[in-house]
Amino acid sequence: MVLLFFLLLALRVPVAFALGLSSLYAMWRIGFGLDLAGDLITAGVARYSLLAIPFFILAGALMGSTGIAERMIRFFRVLVGGLPGGMGVVGTVVCLFWGAVSGSGPASVAAIGPMIIKGMEEDGYSRAHAAGLVCAGAALSIVIPPSIGLVLYGVIAEVSISQLFIAAILPGLFMGLTMIAVLPFIAPGGHHRALAALSPEPYAGRPYGARLWHGFKDSFWGLMTPVVILGGIYSGIFTPTEAALVATVYALLVGGLVYRSLTLRSLYETLAEAASSSATVMLVVAYAALFGWVITVEDLVGTYSSGLLGISDNPWVVLLVIMLILLIAGMFMDAITVMFITLPIVLPVMRTLGWDPVWFGVLVMVNLAIGLITPPVGINLYVAANVARLSIEHVARGALPFLLVTLVGLGVIAAFPSMSLLLVQWLR
């Protein structure tokens, strides 16, 4: 089954169908009736928590199409654009902020990538470095809450999604700071002059305080989005699943009534885009249920998890092996597929060694975020290459400095679980 799965991937069969076909082959060889497949596929997607995925995708798409993203970029350009690194700092901050809106790495690249890359180029950055920063920054969307990846991890591992969201805040911000730390080494000279020319209209040329105030007023409703989503979750007003629907309604209200930038045509195009993206994700989830069922029936979970535990008596060695597996898997598969294939095997190891499931979930997300920017199948690389009109190789080289520092950040988060658990323990 596993060999057939990778063979189909090599033949460029879409991941969802590679999972489904290889699973059906295994069911046939084991001797189970294929009529069972329909029930397993249905059970794989018929989970209330998974409703968060299409609605978070739709909310992010709406906020991109209604101009909320552009207003936020203008505000952050005024706020932090004067720091060393100029538009690079702006791009990183916007990526982190947008991660709290979309929850999806590729969706973030598509929504805010064109504006950030254009601004960074005008600021003197090479197009490859600009695309690389967007690629790496948007990858943190699956770490910064509300994250689609964390929702899936919570469903698979049966862990509180609210606690996962809280735990991911500090590690997500820390990863963003590691990226900003690289910018002075690749930033061009003279960025302050370039940024002055880029100051947003209609308040260009005014004192900093006045420009900041105007930028804040212009982007206020967009800036409130994470406050509404995360504040409602943490205060117990609504669940993470309900928050996705709240975010969608909020985006419709802001775009339609406040900014008045939502037209019937743009609404139709946004719904079509969100439906396509959601279908891609949910197909993988559905067929991964078949794959996971075969793994369970054949007791591959017990076999391979015992093998992992037998590698060493040192838990840190086992953790290093697991992270290497996730990083390597992320080079060839998307984050959702990696989770459905690897988590059933590594979660028993986590429980046996007594690791905190919330910290482990954040660690898994950081691993998978790195996978979004590693070739040959880094999805963010493909989206960024399409947006920047560059080859995958050029974007990968531009993303290399950010890849290296995110690996360092991954090591720090693994070594210091308290970074992930501090807010969770404080809010209990």
KOLLODO-891497 format. One line per 10 residues: number of its first residue (from 1); their letters; for each residue y, x, z of C-alpha. Coordinates in Angstrom, 1 decimal, padded with zeros to 4 digits. Layout:
BEGIN
NUM> a> Y:X:Z ~ ...
***
This chain:
BEGIN
1> mvllffllla> 000.0:000.0:000.0 ~ 002.5:002.7:001.0 ~ 001.7:004.8:-002.1 ~ 002.1:001.8:-004.4 ~ 005.4:001.0:-002.7 ~ 006.8:004.5:-003.4 ~ 005.3:004.5:-006.9 ~ 007.1:001.2:-007.7 ~ 010.3:002.7:-006.3 ~ 009.9:005.7:-008.6
11> lrvpvafalg> 009.5:003.3:-011.5 ~ 012.9:001.8:-010.5 ~ 011.4:-001.6:-009.4 ~ 013.9:-003.2:-007.0 ~ 013.1:-002.5:-003.3 ~ 012.4:-006.1:-002.4 ~ 009.9:-006.6:-005.2 ~ 008.3:-003.2:-004.5 ~ 007.8:-004.3:-000.9 ~ 006.4:-007.7:-002.0
21> lsslyamwri> 004.0:-006.4:-004.7 ~ 002.6:-003.6:-002.6 ~ 002.1:-006.0:000.3 ~ 000.3:-008.5:-001.9 ~ -002.0:-005.7:-003.2 ~ -002.9:-004.8:000.4 ~ -003.6:-008.4:001.4 ~ -005.9:-008.8:-001.6 ~ -007.8:-005.6:-000.8 ~ -008.1:-006.6:002.9
31> gfgldlagdl> -009.5:-009.9:001.8 ~ -006.8:-012.3:003.0 ~ -006.0:-015.3:000.9 ~ -002.7:-014.8:-001.0 ~ -001.7:-018.4:-000.2 ~ -000.8:-017.0:003.3 ~ 002.0:-015.0:001.7 ~ 004.3:-018.1:001.3 ~ 004.2:-018.9:005.0 ~ 004.8:-015.2:006.0
41> itagvarysl> 007.8:-014.9:003.7 ~ 009.2:-018.2:005.1 ~ 008.7:-017.0:008.7 ~ 010.4:-013.7:007.9 ~ 013.7:-015.3:007.0 ~ 013.5:-018.5:009.1 ~ 015.2:-017.0:012.1 ~ 018.4:-018.3:013.5 ~ 019.9:-014.9:014.3 ~ 019.6:-013.9:010.6
51> laipffilag> 022.2:-016.5:009.7 ~ 024.8:-013.9:010.8 ~ 024.1:-011.8:007.7 ~ 025.3:-014.1:004.9 ~ 028.3:-015.3:006.9 ~ 029.5:-011.8:007.9 ~ 029.1:-010.8:004.2 ~ 031.1:-013.8:003.2 ~ 033.8:-013.2:005.8 ~ 034.3:-009.6:004.6
61> almgstgiae> 034.4:-010.6:001.0 ~ 037.0:-013.3:001.8 ~ 039.2:-010.9:003.7 ~ 039.1:-008.5:000.7 ~ 040.0:-011.1:-001.9 ~ 042.8:-012.7:000.1 ~ 044.8:-009.5:000.5 ~ 044.0:-008.9:004.2 ~ 042.6:-005.5:003.5 ~ 045.7:-004.4:001.6
71> rmirffrvlv> 048.0:-005.5:004.4 ~ 046.0:-003.6:006.9 ~ 046.1:-000.4:004.8 ~ 049.9:-000.8:004.7 ~ 050.2:-001.1:008.5 ~ 047.8:001.8:009.2 ~ 049.7:004.0:006.6 ~ 052.8:003.5:008.7 ~ 051.0:003.9:012.0 ~ 049.0:007.1:011.5
81> gglpggmgvv> 050.0:008.3:008.0 ~ 052.2:011.0:009.4 ~ 049.4:012.8:011.2 ~ 047.8:015.9:009.8 ~ 045.5:014.7:007.0 ~ 047.9:011.9:006.0 ~ 046.2:009.3:003.9 ~ 042.8:010.7:004.9 ~ 043.5:009.6:008.5 ~ 044.7:006.2:007.2
91> gtvvclfwga> 041.5:005.9:005.2 ~ 039.2:006.7:008.2 ~ 041.0:004.3:010.5 ~ 040.9:001.5:007.9 ~ 037.2:002.1:007.3 ~ 036.5:001.8:011.1 ~ 038.7:-001.3:011.3 ~ 037.1:-002.9:008.3 ~ 033.7:-002.2:009.8 ~ 034.6:-004.6:012.5
101> vsgsgpasva> 035.2:-007.2:009.7 ~ 032.4:-006.8:007.1 ~ 029.5:-005.3:009.0 ~ 028.2:-003.8:005.7 ~ 028.7:-000.3:004.3 ~ 028.5:-001.1:000.5 ~ 030.7:-004.2:001.0 ~ 033.3:-002.1:002.8 ~ 033.4:000.5:000.0 ~ 033.8:-002.2:-002.6
111> aigpmiikgm> 036.6:-004.0:-000.6 ~ 038.8:-001.2:000.5 ~ 037.6:001.8:-001.5 ~ 039.9:001.4:-004.6 ~ 043.1:001.2:-002.5 ~ 042.2:004.1:-000.2 ~ 041.1:006.4:-003.0 ~ 044.2:005.7:-005.0 ~ 046.4:006.4:-001.9 ~ 044.6:009.6:-001.1
121> eedgysraha> 044.8:010.8:-004.7 ~ 048.6:010.2:-004.6 ~ 048.7:012.1:-001.3 ~ 047.1:015.2:-003.1 ~ 043.4:014.8:-002.2 ~ 040.9:015.4:-004.9 ~ 039.3:012.2:-006.1 ~ 035.8:013.5:-005.0 ~ 037.0:014.1:-001.4 ~ 038.7:010.7:-001.4
131> aglvcagaal> 035.6:008.9:-002.6 ~ 033.5:011.0:-000.1 ~ 035.6:009.9:002.8 ~ 035.4:006.2:001.9 ~ 031.7:006.6:001.4 ~ 031.2:008.2:004.8 ~ 033.8:006.0:006.6 ~ 032.4:002.8:005.3 ~ 028.9:003.9:006.3 ~ 030.0:003.4:009.9
141> sivippsigl> 030.3:-000.3:009.2 ~ 026.7:-000.6:010.2 ~ 027.5:001.1:013.5 ~ 030.9:-000.6:014.4 ~ 030.3:-004.1:015.7 ~ 029.7:-006.7:014.4 ~ 027.1:-004.9:012.4 ~ 024.5:-006.5:010.1 ~ 022.1:-003.6:011.0 ~ 022.5:-004.2:014.7
151> vlygviaevs> 021.8:-007.9:014.2 ~ 018.5:-007.0:012.4 ~ 017.6:-004.4:015.1 ~ 018.2:-007.0:017.8 ~ 015.9:-009.5:016.0 ~ 013.1:-007.0:015.4 ~ 013.3:-005.3:018.8 ~ 014.1:-008.5:020.7 ~ 017.1:-007.0:022.3 ~ 020.4:-008.7:023.2
161> isqlfiaail> 022.7:-008.5:020.1 ~ 025.8:-008.8:022.3 ~ 024.8:-005.8:024.3 ~ 024.1:-003.8:021.1 ~ 027.6:-004.7:019.8 ~ 029.2:-003.5:023.1 ~ 027.1:-000.3:023.1 ~ 028.1:000.6:019.6 ~ 031.9:000.6:020.1 ~ 032.3:004.1:021.7
171> pglfmgltmi> 029.7:005.9:019.5 ~ 031.3:004.3:016.4 ~ 034.8:005.5:017.4 ~ 033.4:008.9:018.2 ~ 031.9:009.2:014.8 ~ 035.2:008.3:013.3 ~ 037.0:011.0:015.3 ~ 034.5:013.6:014.0 ~ 035.5:012.7:010.5 ~ 039.2:012.9:011.2
181> avlpfiapgg> 038.6:016.4:012.7 ~ 037.5:017.6:009.3 ~ 040.6:016.3:007.4 ~ 043.0:019.2:008.3 ~ 040.5:021.6:006.6 ~ 040.5:019.7:003.3 ~ 043.9:018.0:003.4 ~ 046.4:019.2:000.8 ~ 049.8:020.6:001.7 ~ 052.9:018.5:001.5
191> hhralaalsp> 051.4:015.2:002.5 ~ 054.4:014.1:004.5 ~ 056.5:014.1:001.4 ~ 053.9:012.3:-000.6 ~ 053.5:009.7:002.1 ~ 057.2:009.0:002.1 ~ 056.9:008.0:-001.5 ~ 054.0:005.8:-000.6 ~ 055.7:003.9:002.1 ~ 055.0:000.2:001.7
201> epyagrpyga> 057.6:-002.2:000.3 ~ 059.7:-004.1:001.2 ~ 060.6:-002.0:004.2 ~ 060.5:001.5:002.7 ~ 063.2:003.9:003.9 ~ 063.8:002.2:007.2 ~ 063.3:004.0:010.6 ~ 059.7:004.4:011.8 ~ 059.9:001.7:014.5 ~ 061.3:-000.8:012.0
211> rlwhgfkdsf> 058.6:000.0:009.4 ~ 055.9:-000.2:012.1 ~ 057.1:-003.6:013.3 ~ 057.3:-005.0:009.8 ~ 053.9:-003.7:008.9 ~ 052.5:-005.2:012.1 ~ 054.0:-008.6:011.4 ~ 052.7:-008.5:007.8 ~ 049.2:-007.7:008.8 ~ 049.0:-009.4:012.2
221> wglmtpvvil> 046.5:-012.1:011.3 ~ 044.2:-009.6:009.7 ~ 044.4:-007.3:012.7 ~ 043.5:-010.2:014.9 ~ 040.1:-010.6:013.1 ~ 038.1:-008.2:015.2 ~ 039.8:-009.5:018.4 ~ 038.7:-013.1:017.5 ~ 035.2:-012.0:016.6 ~ 034.4:-009.5:019.3
231> ggiysgiftp> 036.5:-011.2:022.0 ~ 034.6:-014.5:021.4 ~ 031.3:-012.7:021.6 ~ 032.0:-010.7:024.7 ~ 033.7:-013.6:026.6 ~ 030.6:-015.8:025.9 ~ 032.6:-018.4:023.9 ~ 030.1:-018.0:021.0 ~ 027.0:-016.0:020.1 ~ 027.0:-013.2:017.5
241> teaalvatvy> 025.4:-015.6:015.0 ~ 028.1:-018.2:015.6 ~ 030.7:-015.5:015.4 ~ 029.8:-014.9:011.8 ~ 030.6:-018.5:011.0 ~ 033.8:-018.3:013.1 ~ 034.8:-015.2:011.1 ~ 034.3:-017.0:007.8 ~ 036.4:-020.0:008.8 ~ 039.1:-017.7:010.2
251> allvgglvyr> 039.2:-015.8:006.9 ~ 039.5:-019.1:005.0 ~ 042.3:-020.3:007.2 ~ 044.3:-017.0:007.1 ~ 043.8:-016.7:003.3 ~ 044.5:-020.3:002.5 ~ 047.1:-021.4:005.0 ~ 048.8:-018.3:006.3 ~ 049.0:-015.9:003.4 ~ 048.4:-018.6:000.8
261> sltlrslyet> 046.6:-016.1:-001.4 ~ 043.3:-018.0:-001.7 ~ 043.0:-020.0:-004.9 ~ 040.1:-022.1:-006.1 ~ 039.2:-019.4:-008.7 ~ 039.3:-016.5:-006.2 ~ 037.2:-018.7:-003.8 ~ 034.6:-019.3:-006.4 ~ 034.4:-015.6:-007.3 ~ 034.2:-014.6:-003.7
271> laeaasssat> 031.4:-017.1:-002.9 ~ 029.5:-015.9:-005.9 ~ 029.9:-012.3:-004.8 ~ 028.9:-013.0:-001.3 ~ 025.9:-015.1:-002.4 ~ 024.6:-012.3:-004.6 ~ 025.0:-009.7:-001.8 ~ 023.4:-012.0:000.7 ~ 020.4:-012.7:-001.6 ~ 019.8:-009.0:-002.1
281> vmlvvayaal> 019.6:-008.4:001.6 ~ 017.6:-011.5:002.5 ~ 015.0:-010.8:-000.3 ~ 014.3:-007.5:001.3 ~ 014.0:-009.2:004.7 ~ 011.6:-011.8:003.3 ~ 009.3:-009.4:001.6 ~ 009.5:-006.9:004.4 ~ 007.9:-009.6:006.6 ~ 004.8:-009.3:004.4
291> fgwvitvedl> 004.8:-005.6:004.6 ~ 005.2:-005.7:008.4 ~ 002.4:-008.2:008.7 ~ -000.1:-005.9:006.9 ~ 001.0:-003.0:009.1 ~ 000.3:-005.2:012.2 ~ -003.0:-006.5:011.0 ~ -004.3:-003.1:010.1 ~ -003.1:-001.7:013.5 ~ -001.0:000.9:011.7
301> vgtyssgllg> 001.5:000.5:014.5 ~ -000.9:001.7:017.1 ~ -002.3:004.4:015.0 ~ 001.0:006.0:014.0 ~ 002.8:005.4:017.3 ~ -000.1:007.2:019.1 ~ 000.3:010.0:016.6 ~ 004.0:010.3:017.3 ~ 003.3:010.4:021.1 ~ 000.6:013.1:020.5
311> isdnpwvvll> 003.0:015.5:018.8 ~ 004.4:016.8:022.1 ~ 004.7:016.0:025.8 ~ 008.4:016.7:025.5 ~ 010.3:013.4:024.8 ~ 013.2:015.3:023.1 ~ 010.7:016.7:020.6 ~ 009.4:013.2:019.9 ~ 013.0:011.9:019.6 ~ 013.8:014.7:017.1
321> vimlilliag> 010.8:013.8:015.0 ~ 011.8:010.1:014.9 ~ 015.4:011.0:013.9 ~ 014.1:013.3:011.1 ~ 011.8:010.5:009.9 ~ 014.8:008.0:009.9 ~ 017.0:010.5:008.1 ~ 014.5:011.4:005.4 ~ 013.6:007.7:004.9 ~ 017.3:006.9:004.6
331> mfmdaitvmf> 017.5:009.3:001.7 ~ 015.1:007.1:-000.3 ~ 015.5:003.6:001.0 ~ 018.3:001.3:002.1 ~ 018.9:000.8:005.8 ~ 017.3:-002.6:006.1 ~ 014.0:-001.5:004.4 ~ 013.9:001.6:006.7 ~ 014.2:-000.6:009.8 ~ 011.5:-003.0:008.8
341> itlpivlpvm> 009.1:-000.2:007.9 ~ 009.7:002.2:010.7 ~ 010.8:000.1:013.7 ~ 007.4:-001.5:014.3 ~ 006.0:002.0:014.7 ~ 008.7:003.7:016.7 ~ 009.5:000.8:019.1 ~ 006.2:001.2:021.0 ~ 007.0:004.9:021.4 ~ 010.4:004.0:022.7
351> rtlgwdpvwf> 008.9:001.6:025.3 ~ 006.2:004.1:026.3 ~ 008.7:006.9:026.9 ~ 011.0:004.5:028.8 ~ 014.0:004.9:026.6 ~ 016.8:002.3:026.8 ~ 016.4:-000.1:023.8 ~ 020.1:-000.6:023.5 ~ 020.9:003.1:023.3 ~ 018.0:003.6:020.9
361> gvlvmvnlai> 019.3:000.8:018.7 ~ 022.7:002.5:018.4 ~ 021.0:005.8:017.7 ~ 018.9:004.2:014.9 ~ 022.1:002.7:013.4 ~ 023.9:006.1:013.3 ~ 020.8:007.6:011.6 ~ 020.8:004.9:009.0 ~ 024.6:005.2:008.5 ~ 024.0:008.8:007.5
371> glitppvgin> 021.3:007.6:005.1 ~ 023.9:005.5:003.3 ~ 025.6:008.8:002.1 ~ 022.6:011.0:001.4 ~ 021.3:011.3:-002.1 ~ 019.2:010.4:-004.0 ~ 019.4:006.7:-002.9 ~ 022.5:006.6:-000.7 ~ 023.8:003.1:-001.6 ~ 027.4:003.9:-000.6
381> lyvaanvarl> 027.3:006.9:-003.0 ~ 026.6:004.6:-005.9 ~ 029.2:002.1:-005.0 ~ 031.9:004.8:-004.4 ~ 030.9:006.5:-007.7 ~ 031.4:003.2:-009.5 ~ 034.8:002.6:-007.7 ~ 036.1:006.1:-008.3 ~ 034.6:006.4:-011.8 ~ 032.9:009.7:-010.9
391> siehvargal> 029.3:010.9:-011.1 ~ 027.0:010.7:-008.1 ~ 027.0:014.5:-007.9 ~ 030.8:014.7:-007.6 ~ 031.0:012.0:-004.9 ~ 028.1:013.6:-002.9 ~ 029.9:017.0:-002.9 ~ 033.1:015.3:-001.8 ~ 031.1:013.6:001.1 ~ 029.4:016.8:002.2
401> pfllvtlvgl> 032.0:017.9:004.9 ~ 031.8:014.4:006.4 ~ 028.0:014.4:006.2 ~ 027.8:017.6:008.2 ~ 030.1:016.4:011.0 ~ 028.3:013.1:011.2 ~ 025.1:015.0:011.8 ~ 026.8:016.8:014.7 ~ 028.0:013.5:016.0 ~ 024.4:012.1:015.8
411> gviaafpsms> 023.2:015.0:018.0 ~ 025.9:014.3:020.6 ~ 025.1:010.6:020.8 ~ 021.4:011.4:021.1 ~ 022.1:014.0:023.9 ~ 024.4:011.8:025.9 ~ 023.0:008.2:026.1 ~ 025.8:007.4:028.6 ~ 028.3:007.2:025.7 ~ 026.4:004.2:024.4
421> lllvqwlr> 025.6:002.6:027.7 ~ 028.9:003.1:029.5 ~ 030.6:-000.2:028.4 ~ 027.4:-002.2:028.7 ~ 026.9:-001.1:032.3 ~ 030.6:-001.7:033.0 ~ 030.6:-005.3:031.6 ~ 027.3:-006.3:033.3
***
